[in-house]
Each structure stands twice: as C-alpha cells, then as structure tokens.
C-alpha cells in the first residue's frame, strides 16, 4: 500500500502531472520490479536451516525440513496401523525399506507388516496388532490401530508436531486400548530427529500385553544397512548393530537390554545410521531389543521368555481399565558410523531435556 507523503506518495504541493511523471520514472528505472520481487518473496516460506513444515493431504501428513522431504505419516483406512514412510537422512538418503508400500528391485519382500517406522504389539488380550496385514488375517485373531482423530498438525521454525488419537480394535470393532501419540520432528546439526510420546490407556476391564518377541516400537532398515546374512542377495549389505554397552551384531544385541541401539552402514558410498533411544521414564528401562541382522530394529519390553530362552519368565504387563502405559523414544538419523555419532552424550541430553517423570 502506498502511504501519503512517503517516497511514492503525493504531498499536497505536488501536481497531478508531476505525480504521474514520478510513477513513470519508477517503472523506467526498475525499482517497481524490485518492489514486486520483494513482495513475492515475502509470500514464500522463509526456510531456515531447521524450519519444519507439516502438510496434511487426505490420509497422510507430509513432513519437510528446510524445504526438503523428511518423511510422511500414514494413518488412513488402508493402513492396519499408523506408520512413517520413508525415513530420510538430512541429505535426503532414504534409510528405511520401501516394501510393502513400494516395490524396489533388490529388496527382500518378507514380513509385509514391517512398515517403515511403527508401534504395535503381537498379543493384546489374544489379539495380534503386529502381523495384521490383510493377507495375514486368516491366521489367528488380528486387530487394527485405527485413527480416532488428528488433534494437532503444527509447523515451526525449529520443530514440527503431530498429535493424534487411535483406537486399538479387534476385527469385530471391540476397542481394547486408546492411544494418544505425539510426534515431534526436528533437525539438530546433521541429525534428523523424531521424538515419540505414546500413551496407551485400557478401555476394557483388563488389558494384557502378552510375553512375545513380536513387538513393539520398530523400524525396518534399508537393505544396504542390513548386516550381511545368509538370505542376502544382490544389494551389498554393509550394516552393523551396536548397543550402548559396545556389543555388536545381532548375536550379541538381540534380546539384550540397552539404553540405545544404533544400526549403521553405507548407502551409495555414504556412511549413515539410525539410532533408537529408550527414555529413562519408560517401563522396564532399559528396554530389551528385538533387533535382527536382516533389518528389523525394535524395542520390546515384553518378550522376556523369548529373549532369555526361558519359559519360566513372564514379561507380560496387565492394565486395569483406565490405567496407562507411557512410552517415549527418539529416532535419530545420523551421518557416519556409530563411533562418529556421539550417541551416549546425545542420549543423556535428550533424556534430561524431555524430563524423567
């Protein structure tokens, strides 16, 4: 808007013809073009190095950091559970497997229920929410984790946030659990981060989380980041699993307790990895890890009889109606291998900043 008496304004003493001449001179010297350019740029997103944009379309929410795609949150009726896919490093490299959402030559097409980044469990009052794809529903009682509603979708200068509620239902529609989930997306330095805060509240008189290794908070790693294993074909596997105690490989980390685990390797000649942090306030911290060399990477507090190979152990947890289990995790996508990522310090700082209650 042109203001009276400003550089392009018209004081009372200026004639109409003089005013016209001044406007013409502005167009002639290109100043107006510069003004229009500045006005146009002002309408565009002002991306800083860590600004986070969330955009909802239909049954998904697209997440970008500094104008570049990070991940997408899926929660529609075609999804048996909510999940993130794909997960990217800060340089845009995809670090999670594409199958079953997409078919990429060379990827293993096993375990179709391993969808990107997800949270579910294999036995809740006898209902399987873990392996619950449509083609798996002829085997045992299955469930779906269905959207109740999206409560918040917030972009920000340094963080984006999604808050949503879900119902854990059996296939007849009976609700066992209410889930309240908050996910925060950010970038710190060269690390892409997702923080999860998940609260599960019993909706029936008794909710029993059974002792099974099939759970619970999980990532399915990109093929290149898998450890070398007997089923590996085609694409070279470069991955290595390392836990906070310095133990490495599936053989020494599966079923063991640890505050964090990292899965790193090389994709297209670039070293990178994914770490999962377990929060000190989580039940049974430090968690057990259902982590496999073929790419499954999961924190699971429940599967003790499997992890110890001892049928006398019982890792199950039971809630009464209205009681809640709360889980907090950080997923950190980093450049370099485990030794380069300074994960012990980062875990300690995150644990303090996110509270210990």
URNORWO-V971458 format. One record per backbone hydrogen bond with DSSP energy under -1.0 kcal/mol. NH is the residue of the N-H (numbers start at 1). CO is the residue of the C=O. Records with the same first field share a line. If there is no record, write none. Layout:
BEGIN
NH=CO / CO
END
This chain:
BEGIN
6=3
9=6
14=11
19=15
20=16
21=17
22=18
23=19
24=20
25=21
26=22
27=23
28=24
29=25
31=26
34=30
35=31
36=32
37=33
38=34
39=35
40=36
41=37
42=38
43=40
44=41
47=45
52=156
53=64
55=62
57=60
60=57
61=73
62=55
63=71
64=53
65=68
66=51
68=65
70=63
71=63
73=61
74=83
75=59
79=76
83=74
84=117
85=72
88=70
89=93
92=89
95=87
97=220
102=98
107=104
114=111
115=113
117=84
118=218
120=216
122=214
124=127
125=208
127=124
128=141
129=121
132=130
136=133
137=134
139=136
143=128
144=169
145=80
146=167
148=165
149=165
151=163
152=163
154=161
156=52
160=185
161=154
162=183
163=152
164=181
165=149
166=179
167=146
168=177
169=144
170=174
171=142
173=170
176=168
177=168
178=201
179=166
180=199
181=164
182=197
183=162
184=195
185=160
186=193
188=191
191=188
192=333
193=186
194=331
195=184
196=329
197=182
198=327
199=180
200=325
201=178
202=323
203=176
207=319
209=317
210=123
212=210
215=213
217=299
218=118
219=297
220=116
221=295
222=95
225=222
226=223
227=293
232=229
235=233
238=224
239=226
240=264
242=262
243=247
244=260
246=243
249=241
254=250
255=289
256=253
258=287
261=276
262=242
263=274
264=240
265=272
267=270
270=267
272=265
273=334
274=263
275=332
276=261
277=330
278=259
279=328
282=279
285=282
290=298
291=289
292=296
295=292
297=219
299=217
300=288
304=302
307=303
308=304
310=305
313=310
317=209
319=207
321=205
322=202
323=320
325=200
327=198
329=196
330=277
331=194
332=275
333=192
334=273
336=271
340=337
341=338
346=342
347=343
348=344
349=345
350=346
351=347
352=348
353=349
354=350
355=352
END
